[in-house]
Amino acid sequence: MPDPAPDLPEAASRRFASGAFTSGLTVPDFAACLQMGLEPVGYVQGFCVMQWGWYGINSPYRRGLTPYGGGQGGYMESWQCPHGFVSAEHRSWGQNYQQSWVENAWGQGFGSAYSRMLEEAVALGAHGVVGVVDTSNRLGDLGVLEFHVRGTAVKVDDAPGPPGGQPWTTYLAGQRLAKLIEAGYMPVSVAAAVSSVRVWAYCMTEYLLEGTNSSWGVAQAGAEITQVASAQMAARQIAREHVRSQMAGDSLHGAEMVVSDRELGQGDQEIQCVLRGNRVRRFKDFDPMPVPHPTVRLS
Amino acid sequence: MSIGNRLGSPAGEPIDIKAEMRRAVDSLQSQTHTKDSMTSDLSIDEELNLHSIGWEPVELVCGVSLFSVPMGVWNWGQGEITWASAAYAHAFEGAIARIHRECAKAGGHGVVGVQVERSIHRHHIDVTLLGTAVRPVGAKRVQADQVFVSDLSARDFTLLQVSGWQPLGLAVGASFVYAPRRSIGMAMQQKSQNVELTNFTEAMYAARESAMERMQASALSMAGTGVVEVKVTEGPMDFARHAVGFAAWGTVVRLAGDTHRTLQPSMVVPLDDPSAAFEATALRGK
């Protein structure tokens, strides 16, 4: 067994050396893994607790100071009020922008938990980690997020060590993994990314979200709320681009997209999109299966 | 397990899955990457189904639209709440137009497995569509107005194609109707009775007819012959309990050839007894 990673907890090292294996696999998945020549060697986990502040140094939380500031690179769109100057309270401009510092903090939290899980897998001499599950939970109401990534480390019978000493990982296990292999795809790693888009509503968006008409007849209720629709589209597209940037020419399979909105004020909101899936690489030529034969179950 | 004799091998000749796994693991040692990178939310079963009819996934695509509902339209009135019905239709149109553009930009010919999310708020109606753009293997790009959007799963899309049919798009119809007020006398009279509230029943029928008619009109505008997998939702809104809404949507289809191809499915008796899954309740005979 290779030496454990230097920052692996001492208790974990002792536990790994105990001889009995642990696994998060169901019995059918366990049986399927054995049939594929995958030997479970340990249930590996990584944690990371992250905090980031909304009003931090990189947070352009400065409505009213500048209409076109706040850009940290990446997506940004601005909207100009059609009414001219009305009052200091009037939302004379609006903006959607990518909150890259939120994305970076999420990436750091997920990445740390993921690499800690891999450290444990390496310590067990594993070739890969199957059946990966990742969760992120808010701890209290403190703006603190806990990342937890875990899976079952496996060894491949008589195989050389993984390239670069880095085990491959996948959300799949058991029969689904077997079908992926049969279909000619090898899992490379799990891929996950978040996008965060902030919406500062301008007057028209505010009117439309409240269902009111502009006093000047410029905004008529019963129209598309383009600023929010644009932000919703951008959040999904940015998450997709983030994951694509991790692909290095490979493909994303079995993706799952989860979008959440958070109202921060009247018309103002934050949209967060998490996209995760399996990065896979084709290892044999495409060979389509015959057209499936339909069946009727008599159960 | 049934995985040993299906893919890429002559019928009856089992695949050595252990050898395939070793081959796959060894492939990671070389740094050869393919150029045809794709993203997809399809399961491996769905992707294999697609491949079996010569189609492939291209990109995960989405479409979102929010449409405003003016203040006051939910206040008690009579007949259809036309602003709300129109907002619902416009929100779908906007989301469909955006997912069409994303699909065409990615080189897809259509979108399958579309998840339809809709939420009705007092002052806006939101629609989100998310699915995987697909195309025949190696096919050229098409214009945004030529792609189809379907909420059928990849498996059902495959079955549809094999049967000689093709999806054309999503048909949607919705209607929101005020439930007429009961007179004070009638309300008092019915207060302690088990009685049908005919005003709500009638409103539901009115909403249903308008919504279904609009969905069918939408299907006809796409030159479709029918709508499959129609989903319906109905009922009052939390913020407007004196009104009912009815919405219906489904995938428009038509025959691709001259006639329907009969599938003639085989009958099978599954042998996967529940007790084989080691469920303690099954072993106890419950």
Interface residues (C-beta under 8 A of the other chain):
Chain A: V27 P28 A31 A32 Q35 M36 G37 L38 H127 G128 V156 D157 D158 A159 P160 P162 P163 W168 L172 Q175 R176 A178 K179 L180 I181 E182 A183 G184 Y185 M186 V188 L208 L209 E210 G211 T212 N213 A221 G222 A223 E224 I225 V228 A229 Q232 M233 R236 Q237 R240 V243 R244 M247 A248 G249 D250 S251 L252 H253 G254 A255 E256 M257 V259 L275 G277 R281 R282 F283 K284 F286 D287 P288 M289 P290 V291 P292 H293 P294 T295 V296 R297 L298 S299
Chain B: M1 I3 R6 L7 G8 I15 I17 K18 E20 M21 R22 R23 A24 V25 D26 S27 L28 Q29 H33 T34 K35 D36 S37 M38 T39 S40 D41 L42 S43 I44 D45 E47 L48 N49 H51 S52 I53 G54 E59 L60 C62 G63 V64 S65 L66 F67 S68 V69 P70 M71 G72 V73 W83 A86 A87 H90 A91 G94 R98 R122 H123 H124 T128 L130 V137 T158 L159 V162 L263 Q264 P265 S266 M267 V268 V269 P270 A277 F278
